Amino acid sequence: MLMIDTYMMNDTREICQELQDTYAQLTNLLVFVTNHEGQLITAPSNIDDSSVFEKYSSELQNMFKTEIDKLQGIRQTILSDQWVPGVKWLIAPVSVDQSDTGMYVWGGILIQQGTLQSIITHPNYVQPESGAPADFIELMRSWIQNTGEISPDQEIFKREKITKFAKALSLILKSSFKENRLTQRLNALNETLITEQSIGNPIEEITRAVLASSDLADVFGFALKTAPGKYTIMNSMGMNSGTLGGSTFHEGEGFLGQAVLSPQSSRWRDISRDPRNHFFQQNGLDSVYEVQCFPIRYENEVYGLLFGLSFKERSTPSINPQFEETMISLMGWYIGNHITYEKMEKQLQRFKPLIELSRMIISVQDIQRVMFMLVDMSLNLVWNPSASIVVHRSSEDGKIQMVARGMQSPKGETYAKDIARRYLDNSDKPAASSFINPTTPFSLMLEYPIVYADRTRAVLCVAVSNEQEGEECREILSALAMMGSVVMKSVHDRQQYLSNSNRFAHILHEAIREWNVAHYQLTADAQKIVQEFAMWGGISKEEADVIGRACLMSCTDPSMLRSFPHLFQQEAEMIEDYKHIHDDQSILGTGSYSKGGQIMALAFAIATAGDHDMRVVNDLQINGVDQGLVSQFRLFVLSRHTLQTEINLVEEKAPAAKALTAEGAEGRGLDAIVKQFGLSPREKEVLELVVKASSNKEIAATLFISEHTVKNHLTNIFNKMGVTDRAQAIAAVFNKSIG
């Protein structure tokens, strides 16, 4: 068996670790990789403190080795009991070379539905008999207690993801292994083939130089595979080479077509009356006597052919024909290695952006944004990109969404309708694989169905220049489409969840109207204030949605809300906290209640005040609510008001007091802060944008500086003012504006 370090080194190790981190986050499992001796190959992912793996590395290695010895010969992912029956680990084999399994992916822990109680009462859980370290046993107990039971569907999902991670890991490591082995073999061959004159020359020139110096044949040719089963003669050299250059042939067709099917070199003599000679006659070579062919291959993959043609039987043979044949055979092998190396480089270059995309795309919560990312990434994964399109149907209203690059109307729309007819209209029977469509108006199109919720919901289509490129890109684009399926399903499920939550919340809110119209209006006003606070920049839209629903349902018993499975758990907690804040103002202190409950208290206070909210906000003091949040809310309420009055400029006897507008208050507060703490002009500009709730990115864009420079300015501002965050800085400005 090959040593692990042979194929897992440098960038490859980093890529594998990043891929593992992504799958661990996706499955919510502790994931790590060991070799067949139980030694850790990667750092454990999805664990807060991995020191126990370092502290007890020998003991844990022995545990893992014992389990691996039991699993000799496994070829698929298994679910194994560990320590206590019912405590499951997923173990997936990773095969790197043609010998036995070299690595194992471990994913855990899984507690199957209905087994948690029997686990924690098992004798081995209470008094462990295994030789595992006490710290590790305690850590296992903690995991078991904090790991919820999973349904059979969830178990299948996690098993599939761990299996796919193991397969992806195998593919990456195989590529790395082949790359390292190829490098060693190419270096050895370079010492034989490359002279000082050929250093730096492309492979075609080296091939031409080697063949031109040989007297084994009169004409030499160099053909490469350009499509599955199809070859093109790229170069021909020698006197009377005719029109061979650019000609094509297929596997099994004529002498050349038969030669590419043979693993060894081939030779035919006295071919003038052989029907297979017709190919050469078509290209102006009427008197070929002998054909010698040397396949360009690496392992079992054929990339092309080197061949030589002689016009007559040689009366004076080459000084060393065996050496010439060996040299040309080596040349074919060398070219095959070179092509394989380039292909693996391309695949590795494709994997890196795919892994980077996987980290970003899992956080996207908008189907159309996912479509844009799939289109952009698909064009980056194809070497000669021309066009890409994603067609998506989310409803049955007869409309589809289309995102495309490199396509113009009406061809793009016509093709999208054809995709919808062939895939989406029959979505009850999901398509399971990709399809190369040669009949489109955009050359060859690779079409990948995107399936989720048991239906074909979308199709990713990418144009390629030829079938050979399509074959090379098929697997990586399939992985991209699979990633799109996972993320679109996540977005779809979240949208369904939000739709149900909002619908039920409004039903419960409408029920209030029947018995308390005033409270019905008050809760609606509070929700509106929360939404305005989000638009102002105080909280995110997602937070505002949850807090707004909690406002609408504030009259509902939280215990009843918790009876809705997976719907109103956050809202119930916020309502409880809000009621505690509202009902018991004798308790001092802050920080013991959720942020949502505190914002509800502030929103209802402002909603209750109605037109007198400015008077209330100046004296606003609610026990249990963070003062920084109160100060932020004051500035928000101030920004809701616009000053409108008339000023008499005739016979004005005394200057009238200026009313305080939001802009004036901010300006007066800023000037006072600048003077008190000695802020620079640039620091004042940054603080002014902070008060207006601008993000670091927005500040950088406004002032034409980098985000890093913005962070440096904020650090200096906070140090000078003696505050620790934005909220405290905003509060200080507001207090100066009204003080």
Phi, psi and omega in degrees: 000140182288148177290145182301319184296345180295328186231004177232087184213158176053235184297329181298319179297319179295318179298315180296320180294318179295319178296319178297316179301320181295314181291326177296319178293322182292321184265348184059041178240154167285122185232135173207169183234136174238162171274185184289350176266001179088003179282140177293131176258326178239159175286136180302136179257151175068041176222135184289320183227109182263012183297332181297330178290329178281320184294320184242044185298319182293315181296316181292325177299318178297320178298312182295320181297319179300317180291320180297320179300330178286339189255017182306130176093000180292145181236003179214167182293133179238163177249115188243137173287137178230124173073295181238133176306130183105340175271105191258145170234138171274129180234119183241128178285147177236114180261129184252314177244196184276356180272205184291171178302133182260336184217166176222135173266129179248131177225124180195181352262159178241132176246111183290154184302128176084010184247352187299316183297318180292333179290310186286349176258000180291140182303321182289340174285319182285314180230089185299140177259346183288164180272019181290149178299149182300320179299319181291321177299317180294323178295320177298317178299318179298316178300315182299317181294326185266354180263122179283158175292148181242151179280165176303322179296319178295321178298316179298317180300313182293321178297317180298319182291319178295322177297317180293324177297316180298320179292318178296320178298318179298317181296316180296315183290324176298317179298317180295317179299313180297322180298315181294318180293320179297321181300316180297316183289324179292322178298319179295320180289325180301324181297333181271321191264324190268123175259175180299329182286333184262358180297129180090351180282149177292163185300324180298321181289322178296316178300314180300318182294319180294314183291322182296333181274357182266145175251023181288334182210169179274325181229136176241148177224158184225109182245144178234150176289125181246351176199161179305118179080001185237138183230147179235134177281113185277323182218147170220142185218151181121162179295139176059044179280000175062218183249035182298321183303125179091350179289156181235155173212165183242159179303134179084356185261114177069190181298312184294319180295327176285327183294324182290343179274350182263137178285346182247170175293154183232152179214136174228137180239158177051062188260010189300328181258005180281129180303335181291348179286351184302325181300315181290323178297322177298333183256026171082014179247092189270343189235042179287131179258319187225142176236127174238133185231140181229107183297143171264109185212162169223122186053241184260007184258127178260128181250339183176204187205135165257134181218153178233141181239131176245139184270350178202163178289133186279122178281330176244094184295166179302148180305320180217079185298326179296321178295319180297315180296318179296319181297316181291323175298318176297324179297317177298318177296319181297316178296318178301317176298318181298316180295316179300318179300315179296320179296318179293323176300317179298316182296318178295320178295330177286324183293322184299308177295331179294320178293319178298320179296322182299329179286328183274319191289335183292343180265356181285136183239028181220125184302316183295322177296321176300318180298316178299317181294321179295318179296311182298315182292322180299324178290332178284338183271349180255135187287330179238069187290141175229322182201150175209147182212143171239126178248129186225138173236121181255347182216179182255029184272009178083005181247151177231155174262141180224129172236124186217150171228141180082010180235140179245151174288151001269001183298319180298316180292322178297317179294321179298319178295322178295319177299315180299319181294318186279331185247311191276330179290338178247037189290350176292342176243088187301136173286142190252349186214171180281166184213130175269115184255110181270003188257010183275165177283004183240048181061221180273135179240128170272125184245124183238113177293141176248112188248130169205159185054039174064021179216155172282110185259338183204167178220129174264126183234130183229131179277136176234159186282330180203173183293328180297314177296323178300318179294320181294327184267352190302310186292317183291323177288329175296320177297321178296316179296322179295320177298319177299321178299315182296314184289318179297324176296318179298316179294318179300314180296321180293319179296321177296319179298314180294321179298315179294319181298312181295320181296313180294323180297318180290328175296314179295324180292319179297330179296334180294327184304328185293330185238349180204088183295321182298315180290328175302315181289322181298316180294324177295320178296319180297319178298319180298320179296319178298318179295319178295323179297323177292317179296328177291336178112008182287325179218170179281163178298321180297317177297319181296324179298315181291314182294323178298318177296323178297322177297314181297328184256020186296339178274351184274142179296124180303325180296327177290322179297323181291344178287343174281114186297124172065016184256302194240037181292314179294317181297320180298318179296318180296318180297319178298314180297317178301317180294322176297316179296317184289320188274334186230086180274005179278344181274121180267169178106162181225170174089352182272352181245155180295155179299321179298318178296322179293318179295323175301316180299316179293317181297317180291327177296318179289319180297321179294324182290333179061236182289348181261024185294330179294322179292321181291318186294329179293329180254013187295122179210103183241116177297139182094354180249131182301135184292328175297322177292322177298314180297321178296320179293324177301313181295324177297313180296320179300322182288344180284343187258141177241128181284129176221116181204174176246143180237126179275116181267356182263131176052044177284119187273327181217145180296132180281147178292137181280135175285153184270112173265169179299317182292319180294321180296315180298315182298315180296319179295319180296315180300320180293319179296316180300316182291318184292319188253001176068044179286145177285165177303318180294321178295325176296318179299318180295314181296323179298321178287328175298317180298330179274013174068029177282143177280168178302321180295318180292322178297315180300318181293320182293319185264001179059046176229171180277161177296326178298319178295322177301315180299321178296317178298317180298320178300315179296319180297312181298319180296317180294321183277345181075032178242169184246344183207178182298317184301316179293323179295316178298318180298320180297317178298315181297316180298323177292328184288333181249356184277000000 
